Amino acid sequence: MNGQPVLEFRGVTKAFGEREVLHGIDLEIHEHEAVAVIGASGSGKSTMLRCADLLIEIDDGDIFLDGELITDPAVDAVAVRRRLGLVFQAYNLFPHLNVLQNVVLGSHRGHGVPRREAEEAARAQLARLGLDGREDDRPDDLSGGQQQRVALARAFLARPRAMLLDEVTSALDPELVGEVLDTVRALKSEGVTMLIATHEMGFAREVADRVGFLHQGKLVEIGPPEQVLGEPREPETQKFLRRLLEAGRA
């Protein structure tokens, strides 16, 4: 791809004690691109996203946001996080605030958008995501899928340079997964740049422009979904997908 990446990992390494979780990760995510990272539990997917959001300090390498080195210790981590939208598998909504207040919070307080303007934008975004009429509800009044859609709306309202989605469906009952995936598809259709850690192969195939396979902390293969998921080149990827297929038949 041409042009400067929105988000770039160069030789990123991270260990917890003697266990190396990321080993020399090189990855570029470009404007309007969605990159999904798949891999077994413990392969380093979530750690990648948390390193990008500066929640975890890397041991070696560099991470850039719009060409700016953000892993320099002198960088204001809070300012960087305001430019990224990290959504966890746990919804992280404030239970004492209603839906509208939860969505508006980051845009109004974090980015200084006037409250009325932020509320108008939030209502429009909630409507686009099928949550109109739920603005006054508290998180406990919503299903898990609805709460996750509120979390996605909140992250998107701040107009981040990239959204980091960390297994956003893994805490949901199977019947609620589809509505959250529909929400991510809708955001993708609006041109949002995304780095997605997921275990949903069908979702990765449909939404991602590229899929990367992470194995024991190494990005061993990356390419178009139809290639990585349909005709993987690397033995590790082939073995991982074969195990998933066998588990699905069990």
N, C-alpha and C positions, 0 to 999 in steps of 0.2 A: 504493500500500500504506500501511496505517496503522502507526504506531509508529516508534520511532527505528531507523535503519538500523544493522546490525552494522558495516558498512564503507561509507565514503562518500568519494568524490572530489569536490572542489569546485574547478573551474577549474585543474586540475593541468596544469602545463607543464614539459617537460623537453627540453633541447637538449644535444647533444654537439658542442661547437664551434659551427659555423654551421648544423649540421643539427638542426632541431627535430623531435624524435621523438614528443613528446606535445604537443598544442595544446588547452588549455582543456577537459580531460576532466571531465565531470560525470557521476557514476554513483553510485547507491545500491544496496547489496546488503542485503536484509532477512533476518531470522531464517528459517532452513530453506530459503532460496532458493538455487538454483544459476543463476549467470549465466555464459554462455559468450561469450567474445570471439573473433571470427573476423577474418581479414584476411590479406592477402598477407604474405610474409616481409618483415621490415623495417617493418611498419606500426606497431609499437610495443606489441604484445601482451605480450611478455616484460618490456619496460621497465615497463609498468603494474604487473605483479605485483611486480617488484623494488622499485619505488617504495613500494608498499603495505607491503612487508616491511622497509623502511628500509635496503635494501642499496644503493639509489641515492638520492641527495639530489635532491629536486625543485627547480626554479628558481622556480616561482610556484604559487599556489593552496594548498590545504589537504587533508589526508587525516585522517579521523576513524575511530576504532575505538570502538564503543559510545558515541559522542558525545564522546569524548576526542580532542583535537587531538594526533595523534602525530607530526606533522612539525615541531613546535616543536623547535628545536635543544637545548633543555634536557631533552627527554624521553629516558628510558633506552631506547635502541634494543634492547638485549638483552631487557629486560622485555617490550617490545612483541612481539618475535619469539616469545617463549614463549607468547603468546596467539594466534599465527597458525601454521598448518602449511603451509609452503612445500615443495612437491615438484617437483623439477626433472626435465627429460628424462633427465639423467644421474642414476643411482640414488643416488650419494653414500653408499653403505654402507661401513662399515669392514671391510676385507678380513680383518683379524686377529680379528674377533669373529664368533661364530656368529649365526644368524638371531635367536634369542631375545635375545641380548645387544644386537644392533643395535636391536631394537624397544623394549627396556626402557630403553635409555640416556637418551633425552630425558625420559621420564616420571620415572625415578628420580633422575637427577642434576639435570635442569633444573627439575623441579616438586616434588622432595622426596617423591615417593611411596615408601613403604617397599618395599624390593626384592621381598619375597615377594608383596606385593599387586600390584606392577607386573608381576611375572612371571605371576601368575595371570591378570591382565587381558590380558597379551600373548598367552598361550597361547589364551585364548578368542577374541581378535581374529584370530589366525592361523588358527584353525579355521574361523571364519566366512568367511575369505577363501580357504579351500581349501588352506591351507599347514600343516595339522596333520601331524605326523610329520617336518617339516623343521626343527624348532627347533634341532637341533644341527649342521645343515649350515652351511658357510661360504658367503659370497656366490658364490664361484667355482664352487660345486657346483650353482648354480641357473641356470635359463635367464634371459634378459633380462626376460621377462614376470614370472617369479617374483620376481626382484630388485625390480622396480618395485612389485609387490604388497607386498613387505616394506617398502619405503620409504613406501607409503601407510599400512600398518598402523602404522608408527612415528609418522608425523605424526598419525594419528587417535588413537592411544593417549593423547596429551597433552591430548586433549579441547580442541582449539583453538576459539576463537570463530568462525574461518573457516579453510577450507583454500584455499590458492592453488596451483592445479595448472597448471604451465607445460609445455605440450606433452608430457604424460607418456607419450605413445605414439610420439613421433617418432623415438626411437632404436631402436625395436623392429622386428624382422622382421614382415612382415604377418601371419603365422600366430600371432604372440604378442599382437597388438593386442587381440583379442577378450577375452582373459582379464583384461587390465588394465581395459578398459572395463566388464566385468562387475563388477570390484571397485569402480570408481567408482559404478556404479549401486547397488551394495549400500550404500555409504556414504551415498549420496543418500537411500536408503530409510530410513536411520536418522536422517534430519533434519539432516544436516551442511550448514552454510552454505558455499557454494563460489563462488569466482571462478576460471574455467577459461579458459586460453588454449589454443585447439585449432585444428587444421586438419582435424579429422574432422567433416564436416558431418552425417553420420548420427548420430554420437554426440551432437553439439550438439542435434540435433532431438529425440533421445530423452530425454536427461538434463536439459537445461537448462529452467528455467522461462522465462527470457528469453535472447535472443541479441542481442549487439551487434556491429555491423560497424565495424571500425576501418580508416580509410583515410587514409594520409599523416598519421598522428598525431591524427586527429579521429574522434570517435565519431559517425559520420554517421547511423546508424540503430540503433534498439534496440526490441525488442518480442517478442511470443511467437514461438517457433520457426517455427510454421506460417505466420506472416505474413512474418517477415524472410527465411526460406529458401524459402518457397513463393510469396509475392506481395510481394517487396520493393518499397518505394515510391521509394527513392532511386536515381538513375541509376548512381551508383558501385557500389552493392550489386548491382544488376541486371547490370552489366558483369562484376563479379568472379565471380558465380555462373555466368554464361554461359560465362566462360572455363574454370571448373572443369568444367562439363558437357562442353564441347568437348574438353578434355584427357582426360576419362574415356572419350570415344568414340574417341580416337586409338588 
